[in-house]
Amino acid sequence: MNHKTSGATNTARPEDERLPWGRTFAYGFQHVLTMYGGIIAPPLIVGAAAGMDSADIGLLIAACLFVGGLATVLQTVGIPFFGSQLPLVQGVSFSGVATMTAIIAGGGGIQSVFGAVIVASVVGLLITPVFSKVVRFFPPVVTGTVITIIGLTLMPVAANWAMGGNAKAEDYGSVANISLAGVTLLVVLLLSKLGSATVSRLSILLAIVIGTVVALVFGMADFSSVGNGPVFAFPTPFAFGPPTFELPAIISMLIVILVTLTETTADILAVGEIVDTKVDSRRIGDGLRADMISSVISPLFNSFTQSAFAQNVGLVAITGIKSRFVVSAGGVILIVLGLLPVLGRVVAAVPTAVLGGAGVVLFGTVAASGIRTLAAVDYRNNMNLVIVATSLGFGMIPIAAPTFYDQFPTWFSTIFHSGISSAAVMAILMNIIFNHIKAGTPDEPSVFGKAPPRVPRPLPETKSPRTGQRAVFRKRTTLPSPGEPGQALRGAGLTPERRPAG
């Protein structure tokens, strides 16, 4: 794509439509609300894993909002070689959360996370020109498996939050904490069921607000620390110290970057179809480079890997607002929010049990998204079912038995202590072995792949030749008596149930 196209050509593209300023920022704010719950969750999880207090977690949240806004503006406005100029909202990718917490648990600390993000993102930036050749090794059978395990890996986080978040606290696992999480979850479901389309899309965010109000009523929330710190502040570079660079952490993060590149490619293609505009390899490359350069710079301001948000692609489809400048306005709003660390401290003060109730749906949605991707996989006469089964099982080992790899070398345990890294390595290797290296693989290699899907089907209907009535044939538990009417039919264990024709 030529970034220096004429103004006449630009106005011909649906994404270049300019709306009045008021509507532009109103629709942009809707994009921010849609993704707000998703963008604040990663810093909450990673900050808690790093043992940070609410003030430091608030700083992380502000940093993620600020960098997400910058990345969104770059992606939508674009400069030569960077930015797809499509309505894509950028933010901290969920793909890396499990891996980052594993790096922290391995003793690397938050500085090691920042270092891994920088190096892995530089590698991602370098391989974007050839990613179209590499992406064939990341078909839905791989990406679907990885996305599914991301959601499953995060479920223990939701459970820990629902119990109170701090295992040393006296009320950890109390009925009060779990009940508060249950109330929040119930509100999410009620708003999704009974609310308008707009309310349903904001159900996570609104449920967190309502759950917090309930917690305040029962004395389970404390916002006294919100005032400790500046209201307005520019993110301090390397506020938590300079990054450190550890090879195992970098390798783990490289897997995350490959998954992120695949997801962003899919989002660019999807939004291109929704907007009904041309998306070629050059435009995809520009979008991926914007992702990666944003991720390289992100740790400088205390944030993490950046990626397109799929829920906002859905919002473009629902609203029909195709203008990229609407999303740019949303990016500006994110930047402003990122300059207000007091908002981050407010979010950090939300009771952990409330976040746990919302997290069940939020993290479950990630897993469900992966399952939806896996539904598009062809399992006939191949080893795809075995690839998915083995990779998911391999990814669940660190979740089911966190100490499984404790006796292995540090570099190995750091990589495979993360369920997402374990599943990704297995899925990629098995996909190459079974789907790209054909030698030695039989035509029908798996009895599991040959088995039919276990989905109930409607019972067959037919018309009686005597009455013209429809008959639904159902299994009969008793044997027919000799000479009984319809004996031949019932001898097969079927008996007709009469229904009026028509």
PyMOL commands that set and color helices and strands:
alter all, ss='L'
color gray80, all
select helices_A, chain A and resi 7-11+14-16+21-49+54-77+94-105+109-137+140-163+175-194+197-201+203-217+247-275+281-301+310-319+324-338+341-348+352-374+384-400+410-416+419-436+447-450+487-490
alter helices_A, ss='H'
color red, helices_A
select strands_A, chain A and resi 90-92+306-308+461-463+470-475+494-499
alter strands_A, ss='S'
color yellow, strands_A
deselect
rebuild
show_as cartoon
